[in-house]
Amino acid sequence: MTDETILLRQAHPEFVKDGATTSQAFFPFPKDKNKLSVDDGDLATAEAAFEHFTNVLKLESDGTWGVSCKKVTSTGLPYNSDPLIDDPDKGIVANPTHALINFGDRDDKECRKLAKKLKAFANARKRLHPAA
C-alpha cells in the first residue's frame, strides 16, 4: 500500500443518508476491538469489495466508499494489511485484500471525531460502487 492507495469501506444501508455515508460507517464497534475493516484498493476494485461483502459474506451494504491511505494517516490513524485465511471454526472467510484502520486505545469520543473526518474524506470522493 502507498499514500495513494484507496482503502475501501462498505456502508450498511442504515449508515447512508441522501446518498452520503454517515460517520457510523467509519466508527469501529466494540466487537472490532477498535479496528475498522477495509479492503486494500491496490488488490481489489470497489465493485469486487462490494461483491465479496454482499455475496460471499452475505452482509448488507449500500455501497463502497474510499479514503486514501494519505488521508487516513493525516488523522493520526495507522493502517495495515490484514489478509484473512479461511477458518470455519472461527467463522472467518478468506479475503486476501482485507486491511485494517487501527483506532488503538482511543476513547469513544476521540473515535467519533476521527470517524467524522474519515466520513468527510469518503464523501468528498463520493460513493465508488455502485456509481452514483
PyMOL commands that set and color helices and strands:
alter all, ss='L'
color gray80, all
select helices_A, chain A and resi 13-15+23-26+30-32+46-56+69-74+88-90+108-125
alter helices_A, ss='H'
color red, helices_A
select strands_A, chain A and resi 6-11+16-17+20-21+35-40+63-68+79-81+98-102
alter strands_A, ss='S'
color yellow, strands_A
deselect
rebuild
show_as cartoon
